[in-house]
Amino acid sequence: MKKVLLIAAAVSVVSLAGLGTASAGDLTKKCKSCHATDKDKVGPSFKNIQAAYGDAATLASVLESGFAVDDRKVAAGDAKWKKKAKVMTGQYKNLIKKKVKKGKFTYQEMADAIFAK
C-alpha cells in the first residue's frame, strides 16, 4: 500500500510540474484550425504573420493593445484578410484574451509561440 501511495504522489508531482509551462504547440493548438506554418488556410500562415510583424514583441504589443483590425499588419496589407478579420476578433476574445486574463499565458508567450513556428 505504501508503494502505491508513493507512486501516486510521484505522478501527481510530475503532472503539476508541467502545469506552469505551456509549449508553443500547446498555445497554438486551436490556432492551427485556421493557421498553418507555411501556407495560408482560413487565416494567414504563421510565416506571413512573422513577416508582417518582424518580431514577437511587436505582435505581443498589438495583441495586448486589443488587437484592433486597423493595427493588424496582415489585414491592413491585404483586403482578403481584412474581410476575414471579424472571425479572428471573436477567436482573439475567446481563445487569447480570456485565457490571458485567467493567467494561462501572457500576450508575449502567445507571440513567442507564433514566432516559434
Residue frames as qw, qx, qy, qz and C-alpha x, y, z in Angstrom:
[[0.000, 0.886, 0.464, 0.000, 0.00, 0.00, 0.00],
 [0.329, -0.771, 0.100, 0.536, 2.83, 2.35, 0.87],
 [0.414, -0.103, 0.599, 0.678, 4.40, 1.73, -2.56],
 [0.192, 0.641, 0.658, 0.346, 1.13, 2.59, -4.33],
 [0.158, -0.932, -0.250, 0.209, 0.85, 5.86, -2.42],
 [0.402, -0.571, 0.328, 0.636, 4.44, 6.81, -3.25],
 [0.351, 0.193, 0.677, 0.617, 3.84, 6.14, -6.94],
 [0.055, 0.814, 0.556, 0.158, 0.63, 8.18, -6.89],
 [0.277, -0.866, -0.042, 0.413, 2.42, 11.06, -5.17],
 [0.423, -0.310, 0.495, 0.692, 5.24, 10.97, -7.72],
 [0.261, 0.471, 0.686, 0.489, 2.78, 11.03, -10.61],
 [0.083, -0.908, -0.402, 0.081, 0.99, 14.00, -9.04],
 [0.351, -0.719, 0.172, 0.575, 4.20, 15.98, -8.67],
 [0.370, -0.039, 0.630, 0.682, 5.24, 15.29, -12.25],
 [0.145, 0.669, 0.662, 0.304, 1.76, 16.28, -13.51],
 [0.178, -0.924, -0.249, 0.231, 1.71, 19.52, -11.52],
 [0.457, -0.471, 0.302, 0.692, 5.22, 20.45, -12.63],
 [0.310, 0.210, 0.634, 0.676, 4.02, 20.70, -16.22],
 [0.062, 0.801, 0.591, -0.078, 1.09, 22.99, -15.46],
 [0.151, -0.836, -0.026, 0.527, 3.05, 26.21, -15.37],
 [0.136, -0.469, 0.570, 0.660, 4.82, 25.76, -18.68],
 [0.721, 0.541, 0.372, -0.223, 2.95, 25.71, -21.93],
 [0.516, -0.124, 0.560, 0.636, 4.81, 24.88, -25.11],
 [0.185, 0.307, -0.336, -0.871, 4.40, 26.68, -28.41],
 [0.240, -0.133, -0.877, -0.395, 2.38, 23.71, -29.63],
 [0.126, -0.492, -0.783, 0.359, 0.04, 23.95, -26.65],
 [0.047, 0.539, 0.194, -0.818, -0.57, 27.66, -27.11],
 [0.295, 0.365, -0.420, -0.777, -1.19, 27.41, -30.84],
 [0.239, 0.121, 0.963, 0.027, -3.14, 24.14, -30.84],
 [0.339, 0.668, 0.604, -0.273, -6.52, 25.77, -31.52],
 [0.140, 0.736, -0.227, -0.622, -4.94, 28.36, -33.83],
 [0.183, -0.252, 0.840, 0.443, -3.93, 25.57, -36.19],
 [0.433, 0.509, 0.739, -0.087, -7.54, 25.05, -37.25],
 [0.361, 0.902, 0.204, -0.124, -7.23, 28.32, -39.21],
 [0.106, 0.888, -0.436, -0.099, -3.45, 28.90, -39.47],
 [0.969, 0.071, -0.005, 0.236, -0.66, 26.67, -40.79],
 [0.578, -0.545, 0.196, 0.574, 3.09, 27.18, -40.54],
 [0.325, -0.246, 0.511, 0.757, 3.94, 27.66, -44.20],
 [0.006, 0.309, 0.681, 0.664, 0.67, 28.05, -46.10],
 [0.349, -0.062, 0.150, -0.923, -2.42, 30.19, -45.83],
 [0.040, -0.341, -0.939, 0.005, -5.61, 28.47, -44.73],
 [0.117, -0.832, -0.536, -0.083, -8.67, 30.25, -43.35],
 [0.238, -0.951, 0.069, 0.185, -6.16, 32.68, -41.87],
 [0.417, 0.792, -0.441, 0.068, -2.65, 33.71, -42.89],
 [0.868, 0.031, -0.410, 0.278, 0.25, 31.35, -42.25],
 [0.617, -0.714, -0.050, 0.326, 2.44, 31.80, -39.19],
 [0.607, -0.019, 0.257, 0.752, 5.30, 32.68, -41.60],
 [0.124, 0.644, 0.352, 0.667, 3.21, 35.51, -43.11],
 [0.459, -0.858, -0.220, -0.068, 2.35, 36.75, -39.63],
 [0.705, -0.442, 0.075, 0.549, 6.03, 36.69, -38.69],
 [0.464, 0.271, 0.317, 0.781, 6.96, 38.59, -41.85],
 [0.082, -0.794, -0.354, -0.487, 4.32, 41.26, -41.18],
 [0.519, -0.849, -0.081, -0.058, 5.27, 41.91, -37.55],
 [0.383, 0.734, -0.461, 0.320, 9.02, 41.26, -37.69],
 [0.244, 0.237, -0.807, 0.483, 9.36, 40.12, -34.10],
 [0.396, -0.447, -0.800, 0.060, 7.34, 38.62, -31.26],
 [0.190, -0.366, -0.415, 0.811, 7.48, 41.79, -29.15],
 [0.202, 0.074, -0.260, -0.941, 5.71, 43.82, -31.84],
 [0.469, -0.266, -0.732, -0.417, 3.00, 41.18, -32.23],
 [0.387, -0.386, -0.724, 0.422, 2.62, 40.94, -28.44],
 [0.027, -0.251, -0.215, 0.944, 2.08, 44.70, -28.18],
 [0.383, -0.065, -0.453, -0.802, -0.68, 44.56, -30.82],
 [0.510, -0.320, -0.795, -0.075, -2.34, 41.63, -29.01],
 [0.325, -0.344, -0.585, 0.659, -2.07, 43.44, -25.68],
 [0.074, 0.145, 0.013, -0.987, -3.49, 46.69, -27.05],
 [0.569, 0.332, 0.440, -0.610, -6.72, 44.92, -28.05],
 [0.408, 0.057, 0.817, 0.403, -5.89, 43.52, -31.49],
 [0.394, 0.668, 0.190, -0.601, -7.81, 46.23, -33.35],
 [0.776, 0.474, 0.387, 0.157, -8.35, 45.43, -37.03],
 [0.328, 0.932, -0.107, 0.110, -6.53, 48.60, -38.09],
 [0.316, -0.766, 0.560, -0.008, -3.47, 47.51, -36.05],
 [0.856, -0.017, 0.510, 0.082, -3.28, 44.10, -37.69],
 [0.046, -0.618, 0.523, 0.585, -0.49, 44.33, -40.20],
 [0.257, 0.069, 0.902, 0.340, -1.55, 41.29, -42.22],
 [0.240, 0.694, 0.672, -0.096, -5.14, 42.54, -42.56],
 [0.043, 0.838, -0.002, -0.543, -4.03, 46.08, -43.30],
 [0.081, -0.512, 0.635, 0.572, -1.86, 44.89, -46.18],
 [0.077, -0.040, -0.907, -0.412, -4.36, 42.52, -47.82],
 [0.526, -0.100, -0.054, -0.843, -8.09, 43.06, -48.40],
 [0.699, -0.080, -0.682, -0.202, -8.72, 39.30, -48.27],
 [0.459, -0.144, -0.716, 0.506, -7.58, 39.13, -44.65],
 [0.140, -0.052, 0.248, -0.957, -9.33, 42.35, -43.70],
 [0.637, -0.159, -0.376, -0.654, -12.65, 40.76, -44.76],
 [0.761, -0.174, -0.624, 0.032, -11.93, 37.79, -42.51],
 [0.164, 0.365, -0.521, 0.754, -10.85, 39.92, -39.56],
 [0.626, -0.383, 0.067, -0.676, -14.22, 39.56, -37.78],
 [0.924, -0.098, -0.366, -0.045, -13.63, 35.83, -37.37],
 [0.614, 0.167, -0.488, 0.597, -10.27, 36.41, -35.72],
 [0.201, -0.479, 0.247, -0.818, -11.71, 39.12, -33.48],
 [0.833, -0.343, -0.064, -0.429, -14.04, 36.52, -31.96],
 [0.902, 0.033, -0.353, 0.248, -11.24, 33.99, -31.68],
 [0.300, 0.442, -0.399, 0.745, -8.99, 36.60, -30.07],
 [0.464, -0.479, 0.202, -0.718, -11.62, 37.35, -27.43],
 [0.923, -0.230, -0.028, -0.307, -12.38, 33.68, -26.72],
 [0.953, 0.071, -0.173, 0.239, -9.05, 31.93, -27.15],
 [0.543, 0.333, -0.281, 0.718, -6.47, 34.55, -26.27],
 [0.135, -0.559, 0.165, -0.801, -7.83, 37.47, -24.22],
 [0.782, -0.481, -0.070, -0.390, -9.89, 35.36, -21.79],
 [0.927, -0.099, -0.244, 0.267, -7.00, 32.97, -21.17],
 [0.389, 0.416, -0.292, 0.769, -4.56, 35.82, -20.59],
 [0.404, -0.579, 0.103, -0.701, -6.98, 37.27, -18.02],
 [0.916, -0.351, -0.081, -0.177, -7.13, 33.87, -16.31],
 [0.327, -0.757, 0.564, 0.035, -3.33, 33.76, -16.15],
 [0.953, 0.149, 0.261, 0.045, -2.96, 30.79, -18.52],
 [0.683, 0.124, 0.209, 0.689, -0.28, 32.63, -20.53],
 [0.074, -0.684, -0.041, 0.725, 0.80, 36.16, -21.43],
 [0.581, 0.783, 0.049, -0.217, 0.48, 38.01, -24.72],
 [0.068, 0.754, -0.633, -0.162, 4.25, 37.76, -25.06],
 [0.473, -0.171, 0.864, -0.004, 4.14, 33.97, -24.60],
 [0.678, 0.542, 0.467, -0.172, 1.45, 33.75, -27.28],
 [0.407, 0.863, -0.235, -0.186, 3.51, 35.86, -29.69],
 [0.189, -0.590, 0.780, 0.091, 6.63, 33.82, -28.90],
 [0.639, 0.105, 0.758, -0.075, 4.67, 30.63, -29.67],
 [0.636, 0.728, 0.199, -0.159, 3.62, 32.02, -33.05],
 [0.242, 0.852, -0.455, -0.093, 7.20, 33.03, -33.84],
 [0.463, -0.402, 0.790, 0.005, 8.45, 29.58, -32.79],
 [0.807, 0.376, 0.426, -0.162, 6.54, 28.04, -35.72]]
